[in-house]
Amino acid sequence: MIRSIDLNADLGEGYGPWSMGDDVAMLGIVTSANIACGGHAGDPDTMFDTLAVAGKNNVAVGAHPGYADRAGFGRRIIPMSPDEMARMIAAQIGALTSIARLASVEVRYVKAHGALANLAATNAAVAQVFVDTVRQLDERLAILAISGTEIEHAGRSAGAQVFSEVFADRGYQASGQLVPRSEPGALIYDPAEAADRLLGFLETGLMPVVDGAPIPLAADSICVHGDSPGAVDMTTQLRSRLLAGGVELRSFAVTS
């Protein structure tokens, strides 16, 4: 059984006067925060405020770049060349890293967002662009990757520090990919169901899927989407159940 794991959330996904989810509450629960970098969401003030709260709560911070598509929340694939993609990713990581310095917080890892993450999960070329870009910017940055995917393999092949994540609030297919949001079983809303599934997974290493027998996955971190309805309640209950089950919650990005 896995006895220690990280609990992360995608946060900082507001823009201007518009907010998405309760970041302050989530930052009191999770151990790592993937912060939007101005692509699919986020702006300098939102980044700074989220980073500052993360720092006060000793929550590890990662950059969360995605397609620069606010209207689609980064969940639509935008056709672009490898060089264009690399510059888009670099610009977003650079933005968060710079704002983090103003907040006296260190960005320790990178996690792809939305459609970019899903494409990199299955497309080896896209995964390689993502990994190469991160490595060129700062080889100290770890990569948080969806377990069992191309981006995980590319990162390890490149010698990057790679950590694998599973999702508390998303359904899985037998292929190991997430169920597309447009299909039944994509989202899990019941906190008890999510906790039961994750505790069973931590015990056996097998993740239930919608179209077959449970599959083996590796996990260093569990993600709850901060923009999901009931995210705070789900994360609170999941944290409580994990601790009650003897699982230590500790960020994979902690260096000491």
N, C-alpha and C positions, 0 to 999 in steps of 0.2 A: 504493500500500500504506500502511496505517496504521502509523506508526513509533513512536507513543507511546500508551500506554493504561493505564488503571487496572485493578487487580485487587482486587475486593471480595468480602466474605463476610458472611453473616448470622450474628452471634455474640451472646453473652450470653444464650443461650436456655435456661439452666438455671433452677432455682427452689429456694431453700432448699438442702437437702443433695443435691438431684438435679442432675446436670450433663448437658449435651448437647454432645457433641463436645469436641474439644481446642482450646479457645480460645487458650491460651497458644502452642501450636504454630502455629496459623493466624495469629496476630498477628505472628509472625516471618516470615511469607511475603507476606501481602497488603499493599496500600497504602491501602485504605480498609475500614472496618468499620461495618456496619449493626447497631446494638445494640438488642436488644429492650427495650421501655419499660414492662414490667409488664402488658401486655395479653395477648398469646398466650403470653408467657413473660417471665422476668426478675423481679427484686425489687431493693430498694435495694442490698443487699450485692453481688449479682451484677452489677448495673449499675456500681457503683463499682469493683469488682475488674477488670471488663473494660475500663472507661475508663482505669484506672490503667495497665494493661499496654499498651493502645493508645498512651497518652501516652509511655511509656518507649520504645516502638518507633517513634515518629514516624509512627504510622498515623492518617490522617484519620478523623474520627468522624461518623457520621450517626445520626439517630433512625429506628427501624424500627417504627412503630406498626401494629397490626393489630386485628382483632376481639378483644374481651376474652373469649376462649374457650380457657382453658388445656387443657381436656379434648380439644378438637379442634385444638389447636395453631394456632388462628387460620386453619384451612383450611376452615371452614364459614361460609357467609354467615349473618349474624344480622340479621333484618329490623329496621330502625330508620329513624326519620325523618331528614331532612337535619340538623336541629338536634342530634339525639342523636348522629349520626355525628360532627359537628363537635366536640362536647364530648368525645367519646371520643378522637378524634385529638389534640385540644388537651391533654387531661389527660396523655396518654402522652408527648407531646413535652415538655411542661412538666416532667414527672417526670425525664426523662433530662437535660434542660438544667440542672435544679437540682443533680442528683447530679454532673454534669460540672463544675460550679463547685467543688464540694468536692474533686474530683480534679484541679483546675487544667487542665482540658481543654475545648476549645471544640467545641460541636456545630455542624457546618458545613452539613449538608444533611439531607433527610428522604427516606426511601424507604418506600413502603407494603409491608406484609407479606401474604403468603398470599392468602386469599380476598378481602381488601380490595383488594389490588393487582390481582388478576385481574378483579374487578368493575369497578374504575376503568379498567382497560385497554379495556373495551368499552362502558361506560356513561358517556356524556358528563356526565350530571348528577352522578353519584358522583365522577367525576374533578374536576368543578368544585368540589364541596364540599371535597375534599381540598386542592386548590390554594388555594382561598380561605382555608381554615383556616390553612394554613402561612403564607400571605402576611399574614394578620391578626396572627399571633403574632410574626413577624419577617421582614421583607422581605429580609433578608440571607441567609436560609436558601435554599440551592439545592435543587432537586428532582431526585432520581435516578429515572428513569422507564424502564419497559420500552420498548424501541425501537419506534416506529411506532404507539403506542397513544393512546387518548383522553387519558390523564393527561399525556402528553408534549405533545399539542396544546394542552390547557387551560393548562398551565404557560407555554408560549411566548406564548399569546394574552394571558395576564395580565401579561406582562412579567417573569416569574420567570426566574432563571438555571436552565436545564434541561439535564441531561446524560442521555444515552441509554445503556442497558445491554443487553447480550446475556448469555446463560447458557451456561456451559461444560458443565453437567451436565443440561440439559433439552432435550427435543426440540421442534421447531417445526412448526406447521402452515402451509399455503400462505397462510392469512389473516394470518400474522404473529403469531398467538397461540401461546402455549405449548400443547403437547399435555397435556390433562388427566391428572393423576396416575393416574387409574383406567384409562387406555388404554395399549395397547402403544406403546413408543417414547417414553414420557414422560420416562424417566430414562436417563441415560448413566452407566455405572459404570466403563468402561474408560478409564484416564487417557490412554493413547496415542490412542484414538479421539477423546476430547475435545480433545486437543492438535492432532491432525491437522485436525479440523474447524475449530477456531478459527484456526489458522495459514492455512488455505485461505480462510477468511472475511476475515481481515485483508488478505490478498493481493488478493482479488477484490471484496470488499464484498457477496458473495452468501452467504446462509446456507442450507445444506441443510435440506429439510423432509421430512416423512414422507409427504406426499400430493401431490407435484408437483415442478416444477423449482425450483432454488434461488431465493430471493427477496432483493432488496436491503434492507439494514438499516443504519442509522447506529449507531455505537458509540463511546462515550467510556470505557466500563468493561465488564469481564467479571466475572460473578458465579459463585462456587462456593458452594453451600449448605453451611454449616459443620456441619449436622446429618446430612449424607449419609454413608453408609458409605464409608470410604476418602477422606474429604474432604482430609485432610492430604496423602496421597500424590498425589491428583489435582492439588491446588493446587501442590505442590512440583514435580511434573513439568511442569505447565503453565507455571509461572514459568521453569523451566530452559529449556524449549523456546522460549518467547517471547524470552528474553534471547539464546539462541543464534541465533535468527532475526533479531537486530538490532532487536528491539522494546524500546523503553525503557518501564519500568514506573514510572508516576508518577500520584499521585492527581489526579483532576480537581478536587478540593477544595483543593489547595495554592494559597495566594494569593501566595507569594513564592518 
